[in-house]
Amino acid sequence: MSKDEVAEQVYNFIRAYFKAHGFAPSLRDISEGCYMSPSNVVRYLDKLEARGWISREMRKPRSIALIEHEEV
């Protein structure tokens, strides 16, 4: 699986979690849901934020906000 595919998998997990629970997942939720270490989750969250797919408030739990984008 390419890094872009993994980043999209993380994004899709966050989107599904929002839909199911009504609030953002924690770092641990994403780690367990995507079967990766917390440090890798942070790396992919940084990539998603750089791409403009999510926004976050640093040092604030569950602060991920989705920024809708068009599928290509």
PyMOL Python script that loads the backbone (N, CA, C, O; Angstrom):
from pymol import cmd

cmd.read_pdbstr("""\
ATOM      1  N   MET A   1       0.845  -1.170   0.000  1.00  0.00           N
ATOM      2  CA  MET A   1       0.000   0.000   0.000  1.00  0.00           C
ATOM      3  C   MET A   1       0.899   1.245   0.000  1.00  0.00           C
ATOM      4  O   MET A   1       1.824   1.343   0.806  1.00  0.00           O
ATOM      5  N   SER A   2       0.628   2.189  -0.898  1.00  0.00           N
ATOM      6  CA  SER A   2       1.450   3.395  -0.984  1.00  0.00           C
ATOM      7  C   SER A   2       1.135   4.343   0.174  1.00  0.00           C
ATOM      8  O   SER A   2       0.117   4.200   0.851  1.00  0.00           O
ATOM      9  N   LYS A   3       2.017   5.301   0.387  1.00  0.00           N
ATOM     10  CA  LYS A   3       1.812   6.274   1.468  1.00  0.00           C
ATOM     11  C   LYS A   3       0.558   7.100   1.234  1.00  0.00           C
ATOM     12  O   LYS A   3      -0.136   7.462   2.184  1.00  0.00           O
ATOM     13  N   ASP A   4       0.262   7.403  -0.031  1.00  0.00           N
ATOM     14  CA  ASP A   4      -0.963   8.145  -0.346  1.00  0.00           C
ATOM     15  C   ASP A   4      -2.199   7.328   0.008  1.00  0.00           C
ATOM     16  O   ASP A   4      -3.186   7.871   0.505  1.00  0.00           O
ATOM     17  N   GLU A   5      -2.147   6.027  -0.248  1.00  0.00           N
ATOM     18  CA  GLU A   5      -3.279   5.156   0.082  1.00  0.00           C
ATOM     19  C   GLU A   5      -3.467   5.053   1.593  1.00  0.00           C
ATOM     20  O   GLU A   5      -4.595   5.017   2.084  1.00  0.00           O
ATOM     21  N   VAL A   6      -2.360   5.006   2.323  1.00  0.00           N
ATOM     22  CA  VAL A   6      -2.446   4.938   3.783  1.00  0.00           C
ATOM     23  C   VAL A   6      -3.015   6.249   4.329  1.00  0.00           C
ATOM     24  O   VAL A   6      -3.850   6.231   5.233  1.00  0.00           O
ATOM     25  N   ALA A   7      -2.571   7.375   3.790  1.00  0.00           N
ATOM     26  CA  ALA A   7      -3.103   8.675   4.221  1.00  0.00           C
ATOM     27  C   ALA A   7      -4.602   8.741   3.959  1.00  0.00           C
ATOM     28  O   ALA A   7      -5.357   9.245   4.791  1.00  0.00           O
ATOM     29  N   GLU A   8      -5.034   8.239   2.817  1.00  0.00           N
ATOM     30  CA  GLU A   8      -6.464   8.230   2.506  1.00  0.00           C
ATOM     31  C   GLU A   8      -7.221   7.287   3.442  1.00  0.00           C
ATOM     32  O   GLU A   8      -8.354   7.574   3.827  1.00  0.00           O
ATOM     33  N   GLN A   9      -6.602   6.170   3.808  1.00  0.00           N
ATOM     34  CA  GLN A   9      -7.219   5.235   4.754  1.00  0.00           C
ATOM     35  C   GLN A   9      -7.423   5.920   6.110  1.00  0.00           C
ATOM     36  O   GLN A   9      -8.474   5.763   6.733  1.00  0.00           O
ATOM     37  N   VAL A  10      -6.433   6.668   6.561  1.00  0.00           N
ATOM     38  CA  VAL A  10      -6.550   7.391   7.831  1.00  0.00           C
ATOM     39  C   VAL A  10      -7.665   8.425   7.730  1.00  0.00           C
ATOM     40  O   VAL A  10      -8.480   8.551   8.644  1.00  0.00           O
ATOM     41  N   TYR A  11      -7.707   9.165   6.627  1.00  0.00           N
ATOM     42  CA  TYR A  11      -8.763  10.168   6.421  1.00  0.00           C
ATOM     43  C   TYR A  11     -10.145   9.515   6.434  1.00  0.00           C
ATOM     44  O   TYR A  11     -11.069  10.017   7.074  1.00  0.00           O
ATOM     45  N   ASN A  12     -10.280   8.402   5.727  1.00  0.00           N
ATOM     46  CA  ASN A  12     -11.570   7.701   5.680  1.00  0.00           C
ATOM     47  C   ASN A  12     -11.975   7.170   7.051  1.00  0.00           C
ATOM     48  O   ASN A  12     -13.158   7.169   7.392  1.00  0.00           O
ATOM     49  N   PHE A  13     -10.999   6.717   7.838  1.00  0.00           N
ATOM     50  CA  PHE A  13     -11.304   6.267   9.199  1.00  0.00           C
ATOM     51  C   PHE A  13     -11.840   7.431  10.027  1.00  0.00           C
ATOM     52  O   PHE A  13     -12.836   7.287  10.735  1.00  0.00           O
ATOM     53  N   ILE A  14     -11.178   8.580   9.939  1.00  0.00           N
ATOM     54  CA  ILE A  14     -11.616   9.761  10.694  1.00  0.00           C
ATOM     55  C   ILE A  14     -13.030  10.149  10.281  1.00  0.00           C
ATOM     56  O   ILE A  14     -13.869  10.445  11.131  1.00  0.00           O
ATOM     57  N   ARG A  15     -13.292  10.148   8.989  1.00  0.00           N
ATOM     58  CA  ARG A  15     -14.621  10.500   8.477  1.00  0.00           C
ATOM     59  C   ARG A  15     -15.688   9.533   8.995  1.00  0.00           C
ATOM     60  O   ARG A  15     -16.760   9.957   9.428  1.00  0.00           O
ATOM     61  N   ALA A  16     -15.388   8.240   8.948  1.00  0.00           N
ATOM     62  CA  ALA A  16     -16.342   7.226   9.422  1.00  0.00           C
ATOM     63  C   ALA A  16     -16.560   7.356  10.929  1.00  0.00           C
ATOM     64  O   ALA A  16     -17.678   7.176  11.413  1.00  0.00           O
ATOM     65  N   TYR A  17     -15.503   7.666  11.666  1.00  0.00           N
ATOM     66  CA  TYR A  17     -15.619   7.819  13.119  1.00  0.00           C
ATOM     67  C   TYR A  17     -16.524   9.003  13.450  1.00  0.00           C
ATOM     68  O   TYR A  17     -17.389   8.910  14.321  1.00  0.00           O
ATOM     69  N   PHE A  18     -16.316  10.122  12.744  1.00  0.00           N
ATOM     70  CA  PHE A  18     -17.185  11.287  12.929  1.00  0.00           C
ATOM     71  C   PHE A  18     -18.642  10.916  12.689  1.00  0.00           C
ATOM     72  O   PHE A  18     -19.525  11.282  13.465  1.00  0.00           O
ATOM     73  N   LYS A  19     -18.880  10.191  11.613  1.00  0.00           N
ATOM     74  CA  LYS A  19     -20.250   9.815  11.247  1.00  0.00           C
ATOM     75  C   LYS A  19     -20.878   8.908  12.313  1.00  0.00           C
ATOM     76  O   LYS A  19     -22.055   9.057  12.640  1.00  0.00           O
ATOM     77  N   ALA A  20     -20.103   7.984  12.845  1.00  0.00           N
ATOM     78  CA  ALA A  20     -20.618   7.015  13.814  1.00  0.00           C
ATOM     79  C   ALA A  20     -20.783   7.600  15.220  1.00  0.00           C
ATOM     80  O   ALA A  20     -21.713   7.234  15.939  1.00  0.00           O
ATOM     81  N   HIS A  21     -19.882   8.509  15.613  1.00  0.00           N
ATOM     82  CA  HIS A  21     -19.856   8.975  17.001  1.00  0.00           C
ATOM     83  C   HIS A  21     -20.229  10.445  17.182  1.00  0.00           C
ATOM     84  O   HIS A  21     -20.595  10.862  18.282  1.00  0.00           O
ATOM     85  N   GLY A  22     -20.140  11.223  16.122  1.00  0.00           N
ATOM     86  CA  GLY A  22     -20.486  12.641  16.219  1.00  0.00           C
ATOM     87  C   GLY A  22     -19.373  13.535  16.745  1.00  0.00           C
ATOM     88  O   GLY A  22     -19.588  14.728  16.957  1.00  0.00           O
ATOM     89  N   PHE A  23     -18.193  12.975  16.958  1.00  0.00           N
ATOM     90  CA  PHE A  23     -17.047  13.770  17.402  1.00  0.00           C
ATOM     91  C   PHE A  23     -15.772  13.129  16.866  1.00  0.00           C
ATOM     92  O   PHE A  23     -15.796  12.007  16.361  1.00  0.00           O
ATOM     93  N   ALA A  24     -14.661  13.852  16.982  1.00  0.00           N
ATOM     94  CA  ALA A  24     -13.389  13.404  16.410  1.00  0.00           C
ATOM     95  C   ALA A  24     -12.799  12.227  17.185  1.00  0.00           C
ATOM     96  O   ALA A  24     -12.988  12.118  18.397  1.00  0.00           O
ATOM     97  N   PRO A  25     -12.088  11.353  16.485  1.00  0.00           N
ATOM     98  CA  PRO A  25     -11.401  10.251  17.170  1.00  0.00           C
ATOM     99  C   PRO A  25     -10.153  10.757  17.885  1.00  0.00           C
ATOM    100  O   PRO A  25      -9.582  11.782  17.514  1.00  0.00           O
ATOM    101  N   SER A  26      -9.747  10.035  18.899  1.00  0.00           N
ATOM    102  CA  SER A  26      -8.478  10.336  19.569  1.00  0.00           C
ATOM    103  C   SER A  26      -7.350   9.706  18.758  1.00  0.00           C
ATOM    104  O   SER A  26      -7.584   8.905  17.853  1.00  0.00           O
ATOM    105  N   LEU A  27      -6.139  10.081  19.101  1.00  0.00           N
ATOM    106  CA  LEU A  27      -4.968   9.493  18.456  1.00  0.00           C
ATOM    107  C   LEU A  27      -4.976   7.976  18.647  1.00  0.00           C
ATOM    108  O   LEU A  27      -4.662   7.229  17.720  1.00  0.00           O
ATOM    109  N   ARG A  28      -5.331   7.530  19.837  1.00  0.00           N
ATOM    110  CA  ARG A  28      -5.384   6.090  20.127  1.00  0.00           C
ATOM    111  C   ARG A  28      -6.462   5.400  19.292  1.00  0.00           C
ATOM    112  O   ARG A  28      -6.246   4.295  18.794  1.00  0.00           O
ATOM    113  N   ASP A  29      -7.624   6.046  19.135  1.00  0.00           N
ATOM    114  CA  ASP A  29      -8.692   5.476  18.303  1.00  0.00           C
ATOM    115  C   ASP A  29      -8.197   5.247  16.877  1.00  0.00           C
ATOM    116  O   ASP A  29      -8.425   4.187  16.293  1.00  0.00           O
ATOM    117  N   ILE A  30      -7.520   6.247  16.327  1.00  0.00           N
ATOM    118  CA  ILE A  30      -7.004   6.131  14.956  1.00  0.00           C
ATOM    119  C   ILE A  30      -5.937   5.047  14.897  1.00  0.00           C
ATOM    120  O   ILE A  30      -5.915   4.241  13.967  1.00  0.00           O
ATOM    121  N   SER A  31      -5.054   5.029  15.890  1.00  0.00           N
ATOM    122  CA  SER A  31      -3.987   4.032  15.945  1.00  0.00           C
ATOM    123  C   SER A  31      -4.554   2.614  15.939  1.00  0.00           C
ATOM    124  O   SER A  31      -4.086   1.756  15.190  1.00  0.00           O
ATOM    125  N   GLU A  32      -5.551   2.374  16.768  1.00  0.00           N
ATOM    126  CA  GLU A  32      -6.153   1.044  16.846  1.00  0.00           C
ATOM    127  C   GLU A  32      -6.987   0.733  15.608  1.00  0.00           C
ATOM    128  O   GLU A  32      -6.980  -0.400  15.127  1.00  0.00           O
ATOM    129  N   GLY A  33      -7.700   1.720  15.090  1.00  0.00           N
ATOM    130  CA  GLY A  33      -8.564   1.505  13.934  1.00  0.00           C
ATOM    131  C   GLY A  33      -7.816   1.286  12.635  1.00  0.00           C
ATOM    132  O   GLY A  33      -8.306   0.605  11.735  1.00  0.00           O
ATOM    133  N   CYS A  34      -6.615   1.869  12.537  1.00  0.00           N
ATOM    134  CA  CYS A  34      -5.823   1.748  11.305  1.00  0.00           C
ATOM    135  C   CYS A  34      -4.635   0.801  11.470  1.00  0.00           C
ATOM    136  O   CYS A  34      -3.835   0.635  10.549  1.00  0.00           O
ATOM    137  N   TYR A  35      -4.523   0.181  12.647  1.00  0.00           N
ATOM    138  CA  TYR A  35      -3.459  -0.792  12.919  1.00  0.00           C
ATOM    139  C   TYR A  35      -2.070  -0.207  12.670  1.00  0.00           C
ATOM    140  O   TYR A  35      -1.265  -0.784  11.940  1.00  0.00           O
ATOM    141  N   MET A  36      -1.803   0.941  13.283  1.00  0.00           N
ATOM    142  CA  MET A  36      -0.475   1.540  13.166  1.00  0.00           C
ATOM    143  C   MET A  36      -0.092   2.186  14.488  1.00  0.00           C
ATOM    144  O   MET A  36      -0.941   2.419  15.349  1.00  0.00           O
ATOM    145  N   SER A  37       1.177   2.469  14.636  1.00  0.00           N
ATOM    146  CA  SER A  37       1.650   3.072  15.880  1.00  0.00           C
ATOM    147  C   SER A  37       1.192   4.525  15.975  1.00  0.00           C
ATOM    148  O   SER A  37       0.952   5.173  14.956  1.00  0.00           O
ATOM    149  N   PRO A  38       1.073   5.034  17.199  1.00  0.00           N
ATOM    150  CA  PRO A  38       0.687   6.438  17.357  1.00  0.00           C
ATOM    151  C   PRO A  38       1.627   7.406  16.634  1.00  0.00           C
ATOM    152  O   PRO A  38       1.178   8.424  16.107  1.00  0.00           O
ATOM    153  N   SER A  39       2.926   7.098  16.604  1.00  0.00           N
ATOM    154  CA  SER A  39       3.860   7.993  15.909  1.00  0.00           C
ATOM    155  C   SER A  39       3.582   8.026  14.409  1.00  0.00           C
ATOM    156  O   SER A  39       3.716   9.076  13.780  1.00  0.00           O
ATOM    157  N   ASN A  40       3.199   6.890  13.828  1.00  0.00           N
ATOM    158  CA  ASN A  40       2.828   6.882  12.412  1.00  0.00           C
ATOM    159  C   ASN A  40       1.525   7.634  12.180  1.00  0.00           C
ATOM    160  O   ASN A  40       1.370   8.306  11.161  1.00  0.00           O
ATOM    161  N   VAL A  41       0.588   7.526  13.117  1.00  0.00           N
ATOM    162  CA  VAL A  41      -0.666   8.273  12.996  1.00  0.00           C
ATOM    163  C   VAL A  41      -0.363   9.764  12.947  1.00  0.00           C
ATOM    164  O   VAL A  41      -0.907  10.481  12.107  1.00  0.00           O
ATOM    165  N   VAL A  42       0.502  10.238  13.842  1.00  0.00           N
ATOM    166  CA  VAL A  42       0.861  11.662  13.863  1.00  0.00           C
ATOM    167  C   VAL A  42       1.469  12.067  12.525  1.00  0.00           C
ATOM    168  O   VAL A  42       1.160  13.135  11.998  1.00  0.00           O
ATOM    169  N   ARG A  43       2.319  11.230  11.987  1.00  0.00           N
ATOM    170  CA  ARG A  43       2.951  11.520  10.693  1.00  0.00           C
ATOM    171  C   ARG A  43       1.894  11.674   9.598  1.00  0.00           C
ATOM    172  O   ARG A  43       1.968  12.601   8.792  1.00  0.00           O
ATOM    173  N   TYR A  44       0.915  10.773   9.567  1.00  0.00           N
ATOM    174  CA  TYR A  44      -0.126  10.856   8.541  1.00  0.00           C
ATOM    175  C   TYR A  44      -1.091  12.011   8.798  1.00  0.00           C
ATOM    176  O   TYR A  44      -1.597  12.606   7.847  1.00  0.00           O
ATOM    177  N   LEU A  45      -1.354  12.338  10.056  1.00  0.00           N
ATOM    178  CA  LEU A  45      -2.179  13.512  10.349  1.00  0.00           C
ATOM    179  C   LEU A  45      -1.477  14.783   9.869  1.00  0.00           C
ATOM    180  O   LEU A  45      -2.119  15.693   9.345  1.00  0.00           O
ATOM    181  N   ASP A  46      -0.155  14.840  10.052  1.00  0.00           N
ATOM    182  CA  ASP A  46       0.611  15.982   9.545  1.00  0.00           C
ATOM    183  C   ASP A  46       0.478  16.091   8.027  1.00  0.00           C
ATOM    184  O   ASP A  46       0.310  17.188   7.493  1.00  0.00           O
ATOM    185  N   LYS A  47       0.553  14.951   7.331  1.00  0.00           N
ATOM    186  CA  LYS A  47       0.406  14.951   5.867  1.00  0.00           C
ATOM    187  C   LYS A  47      -0.985  15.412   5.451  1.00  0.00           C
ATOM    188  O   LYS A  47      -1.128  16.214   4.528  1.00  0.00           O
ATOM    189  N   LEU A  48      -2.005  14.905   6.130  1.00  0.00           N
ATOM    190  CA  LEU A  48      -3.377  15.292   5.796  1.00  0.00           C
ATOM    191  C   LEU A  48      -3.598  16.781   6.049  1.00  0.00           C
ATOM    192  O   LEU A  48      -4.301  17.447   5.289  1.00  0.00           O
ATOM    193  N   GLU A  49      -3.003  17.294   7.106  1.00  0.00           N
ATOM    194  CA  GLU A  49      -3.139  18.720   7.400  1.00  0.00           C
ATOM    195  C   GLU A  49      -2.406  19.556   6.346  1.00  0.00           C
ATOM    196  O   GLU A  49      -2.912  20.592   5.916  1.00  0.00           O
ATOM    197  N   ALA A  50      -1.227  19.112   5.931  1.00  0.00           N
ATOM    198  CA  ALA A  50      -0.469  19.827   4.902  1.00  0.00           C
ATOM    199  C   ALA A  50      -1.215  19.838   3.568  1.00  0.00           C
ATOM    200  O   ALA A  50      -1.114  20.801   2.807  1.00  0.00           O
ATOM    201  N   ARG A  51      -1.957  18.781   3.287  1.00  0.00           N
ATOM    202  CA  ARG A  51      -2.743  18.702   2.047  1.00  0.00           C
ATOM    203  C   ARG A  51      -4.034  19.515   2.129  1.00  0.00           C
ATOM    204  O   ARG A  51      -4.692  19.741   1.114  1.00  0.00           O
ATOM    205  N   GLY A  52      -4.392  19.951   3.328  1.00  0.00           N
ATOM    206  CA  GLY A  52      -5.618  20.717   3.502  1.00  0.00           C
ATOM    207  C   GLY A  52      -6.856  19.853   3.667  1.00  0.00           C
ATOM    208  O   GLY A  52      -7.970  20.331   3.454  1.00  0.00           O
ATOM    209  N   TRP A  53      -6.687  18.590   4.043  1.00  0.00           N
ATOM    210  CA  TRP A  53      -7.819  17.668   4.222  1.00  0.00           C
ATOM    211  C   TRP A  53      -8.382  17.736   5.631  1.00  0.00           C
ATOM    212  O   TRP A  53      -9.565  17.466   5.841  1.00  0.00           O
ATOM    213  N   ILE A  54      -7.531  18.101   6.614  1.00  0.00           N
ATOM    214  CA  ILE A  54      -7.977  18.238   8.000  1.00  0.00           C
ATOM    215  C   ILE A  54      -7.345  19.492   8.594  1.00  0.00           C
ATOM    216  O   ILE A  54      -6.398  20.047   8.038  1.00  0.00           O
ATOM    217  N   SER A  55      -7.879  19.926   9.724  1.00  0.00           N
ATOM    218  CA  SER A  55      -7.216  20.952  10.530  1.00  0.00           C
ATOM    219  C   SER A  55      -7.218  20.450  11.967  1.00  0.00           C
ATOM    220  O   SER A  55      -8.078  19.663  12.364  1.00  0.00           O
ATOM    221  N   ARG A  56      -6.239  20.918  12.742  1.00  0.00           N
ATOM    222  CA  ARG A  56      -6.119  20.489  14.140  1.00  0.00           C
ATOM    223  C   ARG A  56      -5.684  21.656  15.004  1.00  0.00           C
ATOM    224  O   ARG A  56      -5.052  22.597  14.524  1.00  0.00           O
ATOM    225  N   GLU A  57      -6.023  21.587  16.270  1.00  0.00           N
ATOM    226  CA  GLU A  57      -5.490  22.514  17.261  1.00  0.00           C
ATOM    227  C   GLU A  57      -4.479  21.718  18.071  1.00  0.00           C
ATOM    228  O   GLU A  57      -4.824  20.714  18.694  1.00  0.00           O
ATOM    229  N   MET A  58      -3.250  22.163  18.061  1.00  0.00           N
ATOM    230  CA  MET A  58      -2.198  21.434  18.757  1.00  0.00           C
ATOM    231  C   MET A  58      -2.471  21.402  20.259  1.00  0.00           C
ATOM    232  O   MET A  58      -2.988  22.361  20.833  1.00  0.00           O
ATOM    233  N   ARG A  59      -2.117  20.295  20.872  1.00  0.00           N
ATOM    234  CA  ARG A  59      -2.252  20.065  22.313  1.00  0.00           C
ATOM    235  C   ARG A  59      -3.698  20.106  22.804  1.00  0.00           C
ATOM    236  O   ARG A  59      -3.947  20.306  23.993  1.00  0.00           O
ATOM    237  N   LYS A  60      -4.636  19.919  21.904  1.00  0.00           N
ATOM    238  CA  LYS A  60      -6.040  19.865  22.299  1.00  0.00           C
ATOM    239  C   LYS A  60      -6.590  18.519  21.835  1.00  0.00           C
ATOM    240  O   LYS A  60      -6.580  18.238  20.637  1.00  0.00           O
ATOM    241  N   PRO A  61      -7.068  17.679  22.756  1.00  0.00           N
ATOM    242  CA  PRO A  61      -7.553  16.351  22.356  1.00  0.00           C
ATOM    243  C   PRO A  61      -8.792  16.426  21.472  1.00  0.00           C
ATOM    244  O   PRO A  61      -9.635  17.311  21.616  1.00  0.00           O
ATOM    245  N   ARG A  62      -8.870  15.480  20.566  1.00  0.00           N
ATOM    246  CA  ARG A  62     -10.026  15.333  19.669  1.00  0.00           C
ATOM    247  C   ARG A  62     -10.362  16.623  18.919  1.00  0.00           C
ATOM    248  O   ARG A  62     -11.531  16.971  18.756  1.00  0.00           O
ATOM    249  N   SER A  63      -9.329  17.320  18.470  1.00  0.00           N
ATOM    250  CA  SER A  63      -9.547  18.609  17.804  1.00  0.00           C
ATOM    251  C   SER A  63      -9.483  18.513  16.282  1.00  0.00           C
ATOM    252  O   SER A  63      -9.419  19.541  15.609  1.00  0.00           O
ATOM    253  N   ILE A  64      -9.500  17.319  15.734  1.00  0.00           N
ATOM    254  CA  ILE A  64      -9.436  17.158  14.281  1.00  0.00           C
ATOM    255  C   ILE A  64     -10.745  17.637  13.667  1.00  0.00           C
ATOM    256  O   ILE A  64     -11.831  17.258  14.105  1.00  0.00           O
ATOM    257  N   ALA A  65     -10.620  18.470  12.653  1.00  0.00           N
ATOM    258  CA  ALA A  65     -11.789  18.919  11.892  1.00  0.00           C
ATOM    259  C   ALA A  65     -11.561  18.539  10.439  1.00  0.00           C
ATOM    260  O   ALA A  65     -10.472  18.747   9.905  1.00  0.00           O
ATOM    261  N   LEU A  66     -12.573  17.988   9.801  1.00  0.00           N
ATOM    262  CA  LEU A  66     -12.467  17.600   8.400  1.00  0.00           C
ATOM    263  C   LEU A  66     -12.705  18.804   7.508  1.00  0.00           C
ATOM    264  O   LEU A  66     -13.585  19.626   7.766  1.00  0.00           O
ATOM    265  N   ILE A  67     -11.909  18.892   6.458  1.00  0.00           N
ATOM    266  CA  ILE A  67     -12.110  19.898   5.431  1.00  0.00           C
ATOM    267  C   ILE A  67     -12.478  19.114   4.186  1.00  0.00           C
ATOM    268  O   ILE A  67     -11.650  18.385   3.639  1.00  0.00           O
ATOM    269  N   GLU A  68     -13.704  19.258   3.739  1.00  0.00           N
ATOM    270  CA  GLU A  68     -14.181  18.466   2.598  1.00  0.00           C
ATOM    271  C   GLU A  68     -13.352  18.771   1.356  1.00  0.00           C
ATOM    272  O   GLU A  68     -13.005  19.922   1.092  1.00  0.00           O
ATOM    273  N   HIS A  69     -13.046  17.739   0.609  1.00  0.00           N
ATOM    274  CA  HIS A  69     -12.305  17.881  -0.642  1.00  0.00           C
ATOM    275  C   HIS A  69     -12.962  17.013  -1.693  1.00  0.00           C
ATOM    276  O   HIS A  69     -13.681  16.065  -1.378  1.00  0.00           O
ATOM    277  N   GLU A  70     -12.707  17.346  -2.931  1.00  0.00           N
ATOM    278  CA  GLU A  70     -13.282  16.567  -4.028  1.00  0.00           C
ATOM    279  C   GLU A  70     -12.406  15.368  -4.312  1.00  0.00           C
ATOM    280  O   GLU A  70     -11.180  15.470  -4.340  1.00  0.00           O
ATOM    281  N   GLU A  71     -13.048  14.227  -4.523  1.00  0.00           N
ATOM    282  CA  GLU A  71     -12.315  13.020  -4.913  1.00  0.00           C
ATOM    283  C   GLU A  71     -11.866  13.179  -6.359  1.00  0.00           C
ATOM    284  O   GLU A  71     -12.625  13.662  -7.199  1.00  0.00           O
ATOM    285  N   VAL A  72     -10.643  12.777  -6.646  1.00  0.00           N
ATOM    286  CA  VAL A  72     -10.122  12.878  -8.018  1.00  0.00           C
ATOM    287  C   VAL A  72     -10.117  11.525  -8.660  1.00  0.00           C
ATOM    288  O   VAL A  72      -9.716  11.391  -9.815  1.00  0.00           O
TER     289      VAL A  72
END
""", "prot")
cmd.dss("prot")
cmd.show_as("cartoon", "prot")
cmd.util.cbc("prot")
cmd.orient("prot")
